[in-house]
Amino acid sequence: MKLIEQLVSKAQAIVPVDVQIRGAHLYHKVRQVAFRGAGSPVFIEEPIPDVADIPLEKIDVSNPFLFRQNRWESYFKRLRDEAPVHYQPNSPFGAFWSITRYEDILYVDKNHELFSAEPFIVLGDPPAGLSIEMFIAMDPPKHDIQRQAVQSVVAPKNLKEMEGLIRQRVQDVLDHLPLNQPFDWVHRVSIELTSRMLATLLDFPYEQRHKLVYWSDLAAASPETTGGSSSLDETFYGVADMARHFSALWHDKAARKARGEAPGYDLISLLQSHESTQDLIERPMEFLGNLALLIVGGNDTTRNSMTGGVLALNRFPGEWTKLKAKPELIPNMVSEIIRWQTPLAYMRRIATQDTLLNGQFIRKGDKLVMWYASGNRDERMFEQPDTLIIDRHNARSHTSFGFGVHRCMGNRLAELQLRILWEELLQRFDRIQVLAEPEIVQSNFVKGYAKMMVQVHPR
């Protein structure tokens, strides 16, 4: 390591991470003034035209309003049919290849040596000073070592022990819902249940649990990275606040451990107990990145599938009737909801060498985007892919959790939470009526919901 790198590393280990974030924010603002106009991209929503009216080479599925305007299904179908490995040279996020068929996504995701996850997993690059590191955006062996440090929190034995607590919290939320009157399902159910689970996994102060969801939303809402709607100032302030809280939690746990207390079984305690991550606090960007990854991973899949499942069963009411007649279909239905919803639309990779993919020449260094949302609607893999079919025979083959070494670590926990939710819903409600089209978040990465008004009718 060069001398300057050693000095930077030592400085980072000494200066509190929230102070470093605030310093990066100041640097970024000074740079904006000095270079005039080097700020965040601004996305103005305009009606997205019919895909048939656009030349194939002009299609840009990185548009952050594609999901919000419900144009995505037709756009990705055209790419799957006509250009399954499609090049877009002029997007706001730079040039990239879209990988849209199931088999091609599987090939890219499983070949981590040929297609690297480093340095980021989203389309755009983060603003200067926020290049946080996380193990999902690392390649083996470093990825495997850091993932192993926290993997045991979602081991089968631990999940079995968590089931009672999850059910208790689901029951508490559902028992306090207003009956036969409108309310926002996203905030009253999806966000509330997700925040309670995240606070448990991190042993985070329960009364401040909604901060975890807010930070998760910020991490996935940067205009530079995903076309989101948060401002640069809000992002920096939020990340600095997250750094301050998690640093305090880390030091508190370390002090209690030094006094002889037995470490807990939460994610931070596990990081402190593992040889490869016990000094993570001294690598602030890595420390912050991995905790951001854990809260985003614990938030988006479950939260948006909780909302998406209710929406899907309203759009396909015959499946609700089928479910009430056969509650034993719930586990398979959970997989089908995750397929139909696809909470995170894609993951990005970088080609490590020149290669061919489905007839297209990919150069070393090219950016590839595996569109999980498209793979889950690929007619070559799934019959009637746009339809929710709760007894679909291959529902578990969905792409939503990824494949290979980067397959979602918390997939079983997400499935457990969703299974319990639907078991408890069926016991209480004869119908969950969606009253209006939901509000979709602005993002090309998160296929999520900002609001969905519903009315529940008791059994």
C-alpha positions in Angstrom: 0.0 0.0 0.0 1.3 3.5 -0.9 2.1 5.9 1.9 -0.8 8.2 1.0 -3.2 5.3 1.1 -1.9 4.3 4.5 -2.4 7.9 5.8 -6.0 8.0 4.4 -6.8 4.6 5.9 -5.5 5.7 9.3 -7.4 9.0 9.1 -10.6 7.2 8.2 -10.2 4.9 11.2 -9.8 7.9 13.6 -12.3 10.4 12.3 -16.0 9.5 13.1 -17.8 8.3 10.0 -20.6 10.8 10.3 -18.0 13.6 10.3 -16.4 12.1 7.2 -19.8 12.1 5.5 -20.4 15.7 6.4 -17.0 16.6 5.1 -17.7 14.8 1.8 -21.0 16.7 1.6 -19.2 20.0 2.0 -16.6 19.0 -0.6 -19.3 18.1 -3.0 -21.1 21.4 -2.6 -17.9 23.4 -3.0 -17.2 21.4 -6.2 -20.7 22.1 -7.5 -20.1 25.9 -7.1 -16.6 25.7 -8.6 -17.6 23.7 -11.7 -21.1 25.2 -12.0 -23.7 22.7 -13.0 -21.9 19.6 -11.9 -24.9 18.7 -9.7 -27.3 15.8 -9.5 -29.3 14.8 -12.6 -32.8 16.1 -12.6 -35.5 13.8 -14.0 -38.7 15.4 -15.3 -41.6 13.0 -15.7 -43.2 13.0 -19.1 -45.6 10.5 -20.6 -43.7 7.4 -21.9 -44.7 6.6 -25.5 -45.9 3.2 -26.7 -42.9 1.0 -27.2 -44.1 0.2 -30.8 -43.5 3.9 -31.6 -39.8 3.8 -30.7 -36.9 2.5 -32.8 -35.3 -0.5 -31.1 -31.9 1.2 -30.7 -33.6 4.1 -28.9 -35.2 2.1 -26.1 -33.9 3.1 -22.7 -35.3 1.0 -19.9 -33.3 3.0 -17.3 -36.1 5.6 -17.3 -37.1 6.0 -13.6 -40.7 6.5 -14.6 -41.1 3.3 -16.6 -42.5 1.4 -13.6 -44.5 4.3 -12.2 -46.4 4.7 -15.5 -46.8 0.9 -15.9 -45.1 0.8 -19.3 -42.4 -1.7 -18.2 -44.1 -4.9 -19.2 -44.5 -4.0 -22.9 -40.9 -2.5 -23.1 -39.3 -5.5 -21.7 -41.4 -7.9 -23.8 -40.2 -6.2 -26.9 -36.5 -6.4 -25.8 -37.0 -10.1 -24.9 -38.5 -10.8 -28.3 -36.3 -8.6 -30.5 -33.1 -7.8 -28.6 -32.6 -9.9 -25.5 -29.1 -8.5 -25.1 -29.7 -4.9 -25.9 -27.2 -2.0 -25.9 -28.2 1.5 -24.8 -25.2 3.9 -25.4 -26.7 7.2 -24.1 -28.6 6.7 -20.9 -28.3 9.3 -18.1 -26.4 6.5 -16.2 -23.9 5.8 -19.0 -23.9 3.0 -21.6 -25.2 -0.4 -20.6 -26.4 -3.7 -21.8 -29.9 -4.9 -20.8 -30.1 -8.7 -20.2 -33.8 -9.5 -20.3 -34.3 -13.3 -20.8 -34.4 -15.7 -18.0 -31.6 -18.0 -19.2 -29.3 -15.2 -20.0 -29.8 -13.7 -16.5 -29.1 -17.0 -15.0 -25.9 -17.3 -17.0 -24.6 -13.9 -16.0 -25.5 -14.1 -12.4 -23.9 -17.5 -11.9 -20.6 -16.6 -13.7 -19.2 -14.1 -11.1 -15.7 -14.5 -12.4 -16.7 -13.3 -15.9 -19.2 -10.7 -14.7 -18.1 -8.8 -11.6 -20.4 -7.3 -9.0 -17.8 -4.7 -8.1 -17.9 -1.8 -7.5 -21.7 -1.2 -7.4 -24.9 -3.1 -8.1 -27.1 -0.2 -9.3 -27.0 1.5 -12.7 -25.4 4.8 -11.8 -22.4 5.6 -9.7 -22.9 7.4 -6.3 -21.9 11.0 -5.7 -18.3 11.7 -4.6 -17.9 10.8 -0.9 -20.7 8.2 -0.8 -18.9 5.3 -2.5 -19.7 3.0 0.4 -18.6 -0.7 0.1 -20.9 -3.6 0.7 -20.4 -7.4 0.3 -23.2 -7.7 -2.3 -20.9 -5.5 -4.5 -17.8 -7.6 -3.8 -16.4 -10.7 -5.5 -15.1 -13.8 -3.8 -13.2 -14.4 -1.7 -13.9 -11.1 0.2 -17.6 -11.4 -0.5 -17.8 -14.9 0.9 -15.9 -14.0 4.1 -18.1 -11.0 4.9 -21.3 -12.7 4.0 -20.4 -15.6 6.3 -20.1 -13.2 9.2 -23.8 -12.4 9.3 -25.2 -15.5 7.5 -26.1 -17.3 10.7 -28.7 -14.7 11.7 -31.0 -16.2 9.1 -30.0 -19.9 9.6 -32.9 -22.3 9.8 -32.6 -22.8 13.6 -32.7 -19.0 14.2 -35.6 -18.5 11.8 -37.6 -21.1 13.7 -37.0 -19.2 16.9 -38.0 -16.0 15.3 -41.3 -17.3 14.0 -43.2 -16.7 17.2 -42.1 -13.1 17.5 -42.9 -12.4 13.9 -46.4 -13.9 14.3 -47.0 -11.9 17.4 -46.0 -8.6 15.7 -48.1 -9.4 12.6 -51.1 -10.1 14.9 -50.6 -6.9 16.7 -50.6 -4.8 13.5 -53.5 -6.5 11.9 -55.7 -6.4 15.1 -55.4 -2.6 15.2 -56.4 -2.0 11.5 -59.6 0.0 11.0 -62.4 -2.2 9.6 -64.6 -1.1 6.7 -63.0 2.2 6.2 -60.1 3.4 4.0 -56.5 3.4 5.1 -53.0 3.3 3.5 -51.8 -0.3 3.5 -48.2 0.7 2.7 -47.8 2.7 5.9 -50.1 0.9 8.3 -49.0 -2.7 7.4 -46.0 -3.0 5.0 -43.7 -0.3 6.5 -44.8 -1.0 10.1 -44.1 -4.7 9.9 -40.8 -4.2 8.1 -39.5 -1.6 10.5 -40.3 -3.9 13.5 -38.4 -6.8 11.9 -35.4 -4.6 11.0 -35.2 -3.3 14.6 -35.2 -6.9 15.8 -32.4 -8.0 13.4 -30.2 -5.1 14.3 -31.2 -4.7 18.0 -31.9 -1.1 17.1 -33.9 1.1 19.5 -37.5 0.0 18.9 -39.0 3.5 19.3 -36.7 4.8 16.5 -37.4 1.8 14.1 -38.9 4.0 11.4 -35.5 5.6 10.9 -34.4 2.3 9.4 -37.0 2.4 6.7 -36.3 6.0 5.9 -32.5 5.3 5.6 -33.3 2.4 3.4 -35.4 4.5 1.1 -32.7 7.2 0.9 -30.0 4.6 0.0 -32.1 3.5 -2.9 -33.4 6.9 -4.0 -30.4 8.8 -5.3 -30.9 10.4 -8.7 -27.3 9.6 -9.6 -27.7 5.9 -8.9 -31.3 4.9 -9.7 -33.1 8.0 -10.9 -34.8 8.4 -7.5 -36.3 11.6 -6.2 -34.3 12.4 -3.1 -32.1 15.6 -3.1 -28.4 15.4 -2.7 -28.5 17.3 0.6 -31.2 15.0 2.0 -29.1 12.0 1.0 -25.9 13.2 2.7 -27.8 14.3 5.9 -29.6 11.0 6.0 -26.4 8.9 5.5 -24.6 11.0 8.2 -27.4 10.4 10.6 -27.4 6.7 9.9 -23.6 6.6 10.4 -23.9 8.4 13.8 -26.6 6.0 15.1 -24.9 2.8 13.9 -21.5 3.9 15.2 -23.0 4.6 18.6 -24.8 1.3 18.6 -21.5 -0.5 17.6 -19.5 1.2 20.4 -22.2 0.5 22.9 -22.2 -3.2 22.1 -18.4 -3.3 22.1 -18.3 -1.7 25.6 -20.9 -4.1 27.0 -19.0 -7.0 25.5 -15.8 -5.7 27.1 -17.6 -5.6 30.5 -18.2 -9.3 30.2 -21.8 -9.3 28.7 -22.5 -12.2 26.4 -22.9 -10.9 22.8 -26.4 -10.9 21.3 -27.5 -12.7 18.1 -28.2 -9.5 16.2 -26.3 -8.5 13.0 -24.0 -6.0 14.7 -23.0 -8.4 17.4 -22.3 -11.0 14.7 -20.1 -8.6 12.8 -18.2 -7.8 16.0 -17.7 -11.5 16.7 -16.3 -12.5 13.3 -12.6 -12.3 12.7 -12.9 -10.7 9.3 -15.4 -7.9 10.5 -14.6 -7.3 14.1 -12.7 -4.2 13.1 -15.3 -3.0 10.6 -15.8 0.3 12.4 -12.2 1.2 11.4 -13.2 0.8 7.8 -16.0 3.4 7.8 -17.2 3.1 4.2 -17.3 -0.6 4.4 -19.0 -0.5 7.8 -21.7 1.9 6.5 -22.1 0.0 3.3 -22.7 -3.3 4.8 -25.3 -2.0 7.3 -27.0 -0.1 4.5 -27.1 -3.3 2.5 -28.6 -5.2 5.4 -31.4 -2.7 6.0 -32.2 -2.3 2.2 -32.2 -6.1 1.8 -34.4 -6.5 4.8 -36.8 -3.7 3.7 -37.6 -3.7 0.0 -38.2 -7.4 -0.7 -40.6 -7.9 2.1 -42.2 -4.5 2.2 -43.1 -4.2 -1.4 -44.2 -7.9 -1.7 -46.6 -7.3 1.2 -48.2 -4.5 -0.8 -47.8 -6.2 -4.2 -49.5 -9.4 -3.0 -52.7 -7.5 -2.0 -52.7 -5.6 -5.3 -52.2 -8.8 -7.3 -55.0 -10.7 -5.6 -57.3 -7.7 -6.4 -56.3 -7.8 -10.0 -56.8 -11.6 -10.2 -59.8 -12.1 -7.8 -60.2 -15.8 -8.8 -56.9 -16.4 -7.1 -58.2 -15.0 -3.8 -61.2 -17.4 -4.1 -58.8 -20.2 -4.7 -56.7 -19.2 -1.7 -59.6 -19.1 0.7 -60.6 -22.6 -0.5 -57.0 -23.9 -0.2 -55.0 -22.1 2.5 -52.3 -24.7 2.2 -51.3 -22.9 -1.0 -49.9 -20.0 1.0 -46.2 -21.0 0.8 -46.3 -21.4 -3.0 -48.3 -18.2 -3.3 -45.6 -16.3 -1.5 -43.1 -17.4 -4.1 -45.5 -16.4 -6.8 -46.1 -13.0 -5.3 -42.3 -12.4 -5.1 -42.1 -13.5 -8.8 -45.0 -11.3 -9.9 -43.8 -8.3 -7.9 -40.0 -8.5 -8.3 -39.3 -6.0 -5.6 -35.8 -5.1 -6.9 -35.9 -4.8 -10.7 -32.2 -5.6 -11.5 -28.6 -6.0 -10.5 -25.6 -4.6 -12.3 -22.4 -6.4 -13.4 -19.2 -5.5 -15.1 -17.6 -7.7 -17.8 -14.1 -8.8 -16.7 -13.0 -9.8 -20.2 -14.3 -9.7 -23.8 -17.0 -12.3 -24.2 -20.1 -13.3 -26.3 -23.6 -13.3 -24.8 -26.5 -14.6 -26.9 -24.7 -13.5 -30.1 -23.7 -10.1 -28.8 -20.0 -9.1 -28.3 -19.5 -7.7 -24.8 -16.2 -5.8 -24.2 -14.2 -6.0 -21.0 -15.4 -3.2 -18.7 -18.9 -3.0 -20.2 -21.8 -2.6 -17.8 -24.5 -5.2 -17.9 -27.9 -5.0 -16.1 -29.7 -8.2 -15.3 -33.4 -7.2 -15.4 -34.9 -9.6 -12.9 -38.3 -8.0 -13.5 -38.1 -9.1 -17.1 -36.7 -12.5 -16.4 -39.8 -13.1 -14.1 -42.1 -12.3 -17.0 -40.2 -14.4 -19.6 -42.7 -16.5 -21.6 -39.9 -19.0 -22.3 -39.9 -19.9 -18.6 -43.3 -19.0 -17.2 -46.7 -19.7 -18.8 -49.0 -16.6 -18.7 -46.2 -14.7 -16.9 -48.1 -11.5 -16.4 -50.8 -13.4 -14.4 -50.6 -14.2 -10.7 -51.2 -18.0 -10.4 -50.9 -19.0 -6.8 -50.5 -22.7 -7.5 -47.9 -22.1 -10.3 -45.7 -25.3 -10.5 -42.4 -23.4 -10.9 -43.1 -20.3 -8.8 -39.9 -20.9 -6.8 -37.8 -20.6 -9.9 -38.2 -16.8 -10.0 -35.2 -14.5 -10.4 -36.1 -12.1 -7.6 -33.5 -13.4 -5.2 -30.7 -13.8 -7.8 -28.5 -16.8 -8.3 -25.1 -18.0 -7.5 -22.8 -16.6 -4.8 -24.9 -13.4 -4.6 -28.2 -15.0 -4.0 -30.2 -13.1 -1.4 -29.0 -14.0 2.0 -32.4 -13.3 3.7 -34.7 -15.0 1.2 -36.0 -17.5 3.7 -36.7 -14.8 6.3 -38.6 -12.8 3.6 -40.7 -15.9 2.7 -41.3 -16.6 6.4 -42.6 -13.1 7.1 -44.9 -13.2 4.0 -46.2 -16.6 4.9 -47.1 -15.6 8.4 -48.8 -12.4 7.2 -51.0 -14.3 4.8 -51.9 -16.9 7.3 -53.0 -14.2 9.7 -54.8 -12.2 7.0 -56.9 -15.2 6.0 -58.0 -15.7 9.6 -59.3 -12.2 9.9 -60.5 -10.8 6.6 -63.0 -11.9 4.0 -61.7 -9.3 1.5 -58.9 -6.7 1.2 -60.2 -4.2 -1.3 -57.8 -1.9 -3.2 -59.7 1.4 -3.6 -57.5 3.1 -6.2 -54.4 2.5 -8.2 -51.3 2.6 -5.9 -48.7 5.3 -6.1 -45.4 3.9 -7.4 -42.0 5.1 -6.3 -39.8 7.0 -8.7 -36.9 4.5 -9.4 -35.5 2.2 -12.0 -34.2 -0.1 -9.2 -37.0 -0.5 -6.6 -40.3 -1.7 -7.9 -42.1 -0.3 -4.9 -45.1 1.5 -3.6 -45.4 4.9 -1.9 -49.1 4.6 -1.1 -52.1 2.2 -1.6 -55.5 2.9 -0.1 -57.4 -0.2 0.9 -60.5 -1.2 2.9 -60.6 -4.5 4.8 -63.8 -6.5 5.4 -63.8 -8.9 8.3 -64.8 -12.5 8.0 
